[in-house]
Amino acid sequence: MLKEHLYHIKTDDNELIALWKLSSNNISGKHIFLTHGTFSNRKICDGITSYLIEKGFTCWIMEWRNHGKSSKTKKEFNFETIAKFDIKSTFNFLLNVQNIKKIDCLTHSGGGIILTMFLINNPSYNSMISSITLFGVQAFGAGETLNSKIKIVLSKYITALLGKVPSKAAGSTEQSESYYTMKQWFDWNLKKNFIGANGFDYLKRMNSINVPILSICAQGDDFIAPRKGCEKFLNAFDNKQNKLLFFSKENGNLENYNHSRILKSQNSKKEIWPIVTNWITQRKTVT
């Protein structure tokens, strides 16, 4: 039987972050932290979460501020805000209040970016993470072709005029994002860097994260997280344990997968989720 409990975690800047605990009677002792990206909420993680719960995992899904059941803030925020406040408060709760000794992480899109920023700023947490799985995650490699670079420039310009990216324009039914939030992503990909708001160079420090990482990308995700971008992001960690998986019909896979279907689809359930489960299970640490 599925057990579900919603916690609200207070951040240091007084926001309330939704953290969902999902488990069953069949518990292996393995805990997994999951989080979504922009234009999204816990729903993108629900499918694989149910699958993992059936395998005996306890899952914890964090929703960003202004997303899902988290507080609706009037303050501007960007990727760094989520990394420095939302995810930090959540990990403090999981590891120090819930007393979880080891945890695996699974993220989609911007969720992987904020996890990376968090671990760079808080290196003491690295030893508590057994593995990381990234679905469609990159920060500075989406503008590798002229067409994609033009698309990013136009997207940034239109977003600046509107003040936001409407959810429908992003192919989402869940959440719009402000220009302030998205500006970092546009700039990173146009300038091919990973510089924080105060000039902090995250790219130079990515190799400080030594947690084994599985990065998953697909042929159909050719704008937000193209293969070259995901490769560049993964290579920046400079860890021989890390692994990149690229899915396409040409490679014999069930479909080319777009940015959302790579994580949430029946075909992903058939051929990707089992690989992820095996990757996590190989890390044998149980709390």
Kinemage of the C-alpha trace (Angstrom):
@kinemage 1
@onewidth
@group {chain A} dominant
@subgroup {mainchain}
@vectorlist {calphas} color= white
{ca met a 1} P 0.000 0.000 0.000
{ca leu a 2} L 1.311 3.446 -0.950
{ca lys a 3} L 2.049 5.756 1.957
{ca glu a 4} L 2.256 9.483 1.268
{ca his a 5} L 3.070 12.350 3.614
{ca leu a 6} L 3.615 16.041 2.846
{ca tyr a 7} L 6.146 18.003 4.878
{ca his a 8} L 6.661 21.748 4.578
{ca ile a 9} L 10.280 22.699 5.164
{ca lys a 10} L 11.047 26.273 6.188
{ca thr a 11} L 14.013 27.856 4.421
{ca asp a 12} L 16.416 30.421 5.838
{ca asp a 13} L 14.645 33.089 3.774
{ca asn a 14} L 11.237 32.091 5.198
{ca glu a 15} L 9.688 30.154 2.320
{ca leu a 16} L 7.883 26.844 2.819
{ca ile a 17} L 9.103 24.052 0.566
{ca ala a 18} L 6.914 21.041 -0.165
{ca leu a 19} L 8.670 17.732 0.477
{ca trp a 20} L 6.700 14.591 -0.285
{ca lys a 21} L 7.596 11.296 1.374
{ca leu a 22} L 6.316 8.280 -0.545
{ca ser a 23} L 6.869 4.672 0.456
{ca ser a 24} L 5.179 1.290 0.804
{ca asn a 25} L 5.156 -1.598 3.256
{ca asn a 26} L 7.988 -3.134 1.234
{ca ile a 27} L 10.959 -1.048 2.385
{ca ser a 28} L 14.537 -1.819 1.312
{ca gly a 29} L 16.190 0.894 3.388
{ca lys a 30} L 17.190 2.855 0.283
{ca his a 31} L 16.167 6.531 0.177
{ca ile a 32} L 15.956 8.561 -3.031
{ca phe a 33} L 15.714 12.344 -3.338
{ca leu a 34} L 13.931 13.586 -6.468
{ca thr a 35} L 13.278 17.043 -7.835
{ca his a 36} L 11.928 18.599 -11.025
{ca gly a 37} L 13.078 21.499 -13.182
{ca thr a 38} L 11.488 24.716 -14.428
{ca phe a 39} L 7.877 24.753 -15.686
{ca ser a 40} L 7.181 21.672 -13.588
{ca asn a 41} L 6.349 20.129 -10.210
{ca arg a 42} L 6.236 16.688 -8.595
{ca lys a 43} L 3.991 15.292 -11.359
{ca ile a 44} L 6.951 14.798 -13.706
{ca cys a 45} L 8.472 12.493 -11.060
{ca asp a 46} L 5.306 10.602 -10.083
{ca gly a 47} L 5.672 7.747 -12.577
{ca ile a 48} L 9.227 6.751 -11.795
{ca thr a 49} L 8.557 7.341 -8.095
{ca ser a 50} L 5.749 4.751 -8.100
{ca tyr a 51} L 8.058 2.357 -9.932
{ca leu a 52} L 10.851 2.841 -7.394
{ca ile a 53} L 8.459 2.444 -4.469
{ca glu a 54} L 7.387 -0.926 -5.874
{ca lys a 55} L 11.068 -1.908 -5.746
{ca gly a 56} L 11.200 -1.048 -2.042
{ca phe a 57} L 12.667 2.458 -2.172
{ca thr a 58} L 11.504 5.358 -0.012
{ca cys a 59} L 11.175 8.445 -2.215
{ca trp a 60} L 11.347 12.111 -1.247
{ca ile a 61} L 10.171 14.627 -3.871
{ca met a 62} L 11.011 18.306 -3.373
{ca glu a 63} L 8.986 20.973 -5.161
{ca trp a 64} L 10.693 24.306 -5.784
{ca arg a 65} L 9.322 27.489 -4.245
{ca asn a 66} L 6.384 28.807 -6.262
{ca his a 67} L 5.790 25.297 -7.655
{ca gly a 68} L 3.318 22.614 -6.629
{ca lys a 69} L 2.455 22.756 -2.938
{ca ser a 70} L 5.392 24.981 -1.977
{ca ser a 71} L 4.750 28.566 -0.910
{ca lys a 72} L 3.870 31.139 -3.573
{ca thr a 73} L 6.568 33.729 -3.205
{ca lys a 74} L 6.441 37.346 -4.339
{ca lys a 75} L 10.229 37.557 -4.241
{ca glu a 76} L 12.290 37.090 -7.383
{ca phe a 77} L 14.292 33.874 -7.470
{ca asn a 78} L 16.631 32.037 -9.804
{ca phe a 79} L 18.476 28.725 -9.926
{ca glu a 80} L 20.919 29.825 -7.243
{ca thr a 81} L 18.071 30.741 -4.899
{ca ile a 82} L 16.679 27.207 -5.138
{ca ala a 83} L 20.149 25.725 -4.627
{ca lys a 84} L 21.119 27.921 -1.681
{ca phe a 85} L 17.816 27.839 0.187
{ca asp a 86} L 15.237 25.267 -0.958
{ca ile a 87} L 17.448 22.262 -1.522
{ca lys a 88} L 19.805 23.101 1.338
{ca ser a 89} L 16.959 23.237 3.866
{ca thr a 90} L 15.533 20.021 2.431
{ca phe a 91} L 18.814 18.130 2.737
{ca asn a 92} L 19.294 19.437 6.260
{ca phe a 93} L 15.866 18.003 7.116
{ca leu a 94} L 16.537 14.646 5.445
{ca leu a 95} L 19.999 14.060 6.853
{ca asn a 96} L 19.812 15.773 10.239
{ca val a 97} L 16.140 15.530 11.237
{ca gln a 98} L 15.155 12.288 9.496
{ca asn a 99} L 18.655 10.928 10.219
{ca ile a 100} L 19.115 9.429 6.776
{ca lys a 101} L 22.793 8.491 6.519
{ca lys a 102} L 22.990 7.907 2.764
{ca ile a 103} L 20.694 8.959 -0.068
{ca asp a 104} L 20.552 8.641 -3.854
{ca cys a 105} L 19.462 11.548 -6.057
{ca leu a 106} L 17.346 11.616 -9.224
{ca thr a 107} L 16.679 14.879 -11.026
{ca his a 108} L 15.116 16.197 -14.206
{ca ser a 109} L 16.341 19.207 -16.197
{ca gly a 110} L 16.935 22.244 -13.947
{ca gly a 111} L 16.696 19.972 -10.922
{ca gly a 112} L 20.108 18.602 -11.833
{ca ile a 113} L 21.514 22.098 -12.214
{ca ile a 114} L 20.399 23.161 -8.742
{ca leu a 115} L 21.663 19.913 -7.198
{ca thr a 116} L 25.072 20.560 -8.770
{ca met a 117} L 25.176 24.140 -7.478
{ca phe a 118} L 24.109 22.994 -4.022
{ca leu a 119} L 26.815 20.324 -3.772
{ca ile a 120} L 29.507 22.749 -4.940
{ca asn a 121} L 28.474 25.250 -2.267
{ca asn a 122} L 28.085 22.532 0.392
{ca pro a 123} L 30.841 19.946 -0.216
{ca ser a 124} L 30.269 18.189 3.114
{ca tyr a 125} L 27.063 16.685 1.694
{ca asn a 126} L 28.884 14.853 -1.116
{ca ser a 127} L 29.875 11.943 1.111
{ca met a 128} L 26.232 11.377 2.050
{ca ile a 129} L 25.087 10.827 -1.545
{ca ser a 130} L 25.530 7.358 -3.052
{ca ser a 131} L 24.610 8.158 -6.658
{ca ile a 132} L 23.069 10.793 -8.906
{ca thr a 133} L 20.847 10.239 -11.949
{ca leu a 134} L 20.333 13.157 -14.341
{ca phe a 135} L 17.490 13.177 -16.869
{ca gly a 136} L 18.027 15.802 -19.590
{ca val a 137} L 20.423 17.981 -17.589
{ca gln a 138} L 22.810 20.576 -18.997
{ca ala a 139} L 23.503 24.247 -18.278
{ca phe a 140} L 25.925 25.628 -20.848
{ca gly a 141} L 25.747 23.478 -23.988
{ca ala a 142} L 22.389 24.174 -25.641
{ca gly a 143} L 23.766 26.758 -28.066
{ca glu a 144} L 26.218 24.554 -29.932
{ca thr a 145} L 24.608 25.080 -33.354
{ca leu a 146} L 23.677 28.338 -35.065
{ca asn a 147} L 19.981 27.420 -35.126
{ca ser a 148} L 19.857 26.619 -31.425
{ca lys a 149} L 21.799 29.775 -30.546
{ca ile a 150} L 19.334 31.896 -32.545
{ca lys a 151} L 16.461 30.131 -30.789
{ca ile a 152} L 17.940 30.938 -27.372
{ca val a 153} L 18.510 34.596 -28.308
{ca leu a 154} L 14.926 34.946 -29.552
{ca ser a 155} L 13.555 33.142 -26.492
{ca lys a 156} L 15.492 35.441 -24.172
{ca tyr a 157} L 14.329 38.556 -26.040
{ca ile a 158} L 10.649 37.550 -26.063
{ca thr a 159} L 10.804 36.465 -22.413
{ca ala a 160} L 12.318 39.834 -21.455
{ca leu a 161} L 9.470 41.626 -23.241
{ca leu a 162} L 6.777 39.494 -21.623
{ca gly a 163} L 8.486 39.301 -18.245
{ca lys a 164} L 7.946 35.553 -18.205
{ca val a 165} L 7.831 32.358 -20.230
{ca pro a 166} L 4.176 31.225 -20.325
{ca ser a 167} L 3.758 27.552 -19.491
{ca lys a 168} L 2.148 26.746 -22.862
{ca ala a 169} L 5.061 28.307 -24.734
{ca ala a 170} L 7.368 25.950 -22.858
{ca gly a 171} L 5.186 22.943 -23.614
{ca ser a 172} L 4.002 22.715 -20.013
{ca thr a 173} L 0.544 22.598 -18.480
{ca glu a 174} L 1.865 23.237 -14.989
{ca gln a 175} L 3.938 26.335 -14.439
{ca ser a 176} L 5.127 29.581 -16.024
{ca glu a 177} L 8.559 30.976 -15.173
{ca ser a 178} L 9.695 34.575 -14.821
{ca tyr a 179} L 12.368 36.212 -16.945
{ca tyr a 180} L 14.430 36.673 -13.775
{ca thr a 181} L 14.421 32.909 -13.203
{ca met a 182} L 15.181 31.954 -16.803
{ca lys a 183} L 17.786 34.659 -17.522
{ca gln a 184} L 20.543 32.585 -15.925
{ca trp a 185} L 19.834 29.618 -18.190
{ca phe a 186} L 19.732 31.790 -21.313
{ca asp a 187} L 23.002 33.507 -20.405
{ca trp a 188} L 24.862 30.324 -19.458
{ca asn a 189} L 24.035 28.725 -22.789
{ca leu a 190} L 24.777 31.834 -24.844
{ca lys a 191} L 28.079 32.558 -23.087
{ca lys a 192} L 28.942 28.863 -22.600
{ca asn a 193} L 29.764 29.388 -18.962
{ca phe a 194} L 28.284 28.543 -15.547
{ca ile a 195} L 28.759 31.793 -13.644
{ca gly a 196} L 26.656 32.668 -10.610
{ca ala a 197} L 25.054 36.013 -9.884
{ca asn a 198} L 28.073 37.151 -7.850
{ca gly a 199} L 30.658 35.969 -10.386
{ca phe a 200} L 31.157 32.556 -8.759
{ca asp a 201} L 32.399 30.061 -11.386
{ca tyr a 202} L 30.509 26.809 -10.880
{ca leu a 203} L 32.022 25.192 -13.980
{ca lys a 204} L 35.544 25.311 -12.533
{ca arg a 205} L 34.343 23.619 -9.354
{ca met a 206} L 32.166 20.852 -10.813
{ca asn a 207} L 35.060 18.394 -10.516
{ca ser a 208} L 34.810 18.718 -6.729
{ca ile a 209} L 31.705 16.483 -6.897
{ca asn a 210} L 32.922 12.875 -6.868
{ca val a 211} L 29.524 11.148 -6.584
{ca pro a 212} L 28.921 8.615 -9.429
{ca ile a 213} L 26.589 10.202 -12.010
{ca leu a 214} L 24.381 8.591 -14.655
{ca ser a 215} L 23.326 11.160 -17.273
{ca ile a 216} L 20.455 10.285 -19.619
{ca cys a 217} L 19.708 12.179 -22.828
{ca ala a 218} L 17.826 11.509 -26.060
{ca gln a 219} L 17.632 12.359 -29.751
{ca gly a 220} L 14.299 14.175 -29.466
{ca asp a 221} L 15.549 16.558 -26.771
{ca asp a 222} L 17.417 18.737 -29.248
{ca phe a 223} L 16.991 22.189 -27.677
{ca ile a 224} L 16.830 22.184 -23.870
{ca ala a 225} L 19.240 19.316 -23.249
{ca pro a 226} L 20.878 18.129 -26.486
{ca arg a 227} L 23.391 15.317 -26.373
{ca lys a 228} L 26.419 17.609 -26.770
{ca gly a 229} L 25.200 19.797 -23.919
{ca cys a 230} L 24.638 16.826 -21.614
{ca glu a 231} L 28.079 15.454 -22.527
{ca lys a 232} L 29.746 18.788 -21.742
{ca phe a 233} L 27.928 19.009 -18.413
{ca leu a 234} L 28.834 15.435 -17.422
{ca asn a 235} L 32.458 15.767 -18.577
{ca ala a 236} L 32.905 18.828 -16.369
{ca phe a 237} L 32.658 16.557 -13.300
{ca asp a 238} L 35.789 14.755 -14.556
{ca asn a 239} L 34.903 11.425 -12.937
{ca lys a 240} L 35.629 8.112 -14.685
{ca gln a 241} L 32.761 6.472 -12.780
{ca asn a 242} L 30.237 8.693 -14.561
{ca lys a 243} L 28.203 7.347 -17.466
{ca leu a 244} L 26.237 8.915 -20.325
{ca leu a 245} L 23.319 7.095 -21.974
{ca phe a 246} L 21.900 8.379 -25.258
{ca phe a 247} L 18.544 7.047 -26.471
{ca ser a 248} L 17.370 7.115 -30.088
{ca lys a 249} L 15.518 4.949 -32.565
{ca glu a 250} L 18.732 4.780 -34.568
{ca asn a 251} L 20.355 3.096 -31.565
{ca gly a 252} L 17.513 0.577 -31.424
{ca asn a 253} L 15.522 2.276 -28.678
{ca leu a 254} L 11.732 2.538 -28.581
{ca glu a 255} L 11.625 6.256 -29.409
{ca asn a 256} L 13.753 9.376 -29.692
{ca tyr a 257} L 12.214 10.870 -26.493
{ca asn a 258} L 11.675 14.576 -25.978
{ca his a 259} L 12.587 16.510 -22.837
{ca ser a 260} L 9.660 15.283 -20.743
{ca arg a 261} L 9.066 11.808 -22.192
{ca ile a 262} L 12.609 10.753 -21.404
{ca leu a 263} L 11.496 10.646 -17.759
{ca lys a 264} L 7.735 10.236 -17.950
{ca ser a 265} L 6.359 7.825 -20.575
{ca gln a 266} L 5.443 4.178 -20.956
{ca asn a 267} L 8.446 3.603 -23.197
{ca ser a 268} L 10.740 5.171 -20.613
{ca lys a 269} L 9.233 2.843 -18.030
{ca lys a 270} L 10.031 -0.132 -20.254
{ca glu a 271} L 13.632 0.629 -21.185
{ca ile a 272} L 15.023 3.469 -19.055
{ca trp a 273} L 13.611 3.085 -15.556
{ca pro a 274} L 15.049 -0.451 -15.102
{ca ile a 275} L 18.514 0.855 -16.027
{ca val a 276} L 18.184 3.652 -13.471
{ca thr a 277} L 17.001 1.222 -10.799
{ca asn a 278} L 19.992 -1.016 -11.474
{ca trp a 279} L 22.343 1.990 -11.344
{ca ile a 280} L 20.993 2.980 -7.932
{ca thr a 281} L 20.977 -0.595 -6.622
{ca gln a 282} L 24.642 -1.018 -7.550
{ca arg a 283} L 25.392 1.579 -4.894
{ca lys a 284} L 24.866 -0.823 -2.016
{ca thr a 285} L 24.756 1.629 0.876
{ca val a 286} L 21.552 1.236 2.891
{ca thr a 287} L 20.585 3.377 5.871
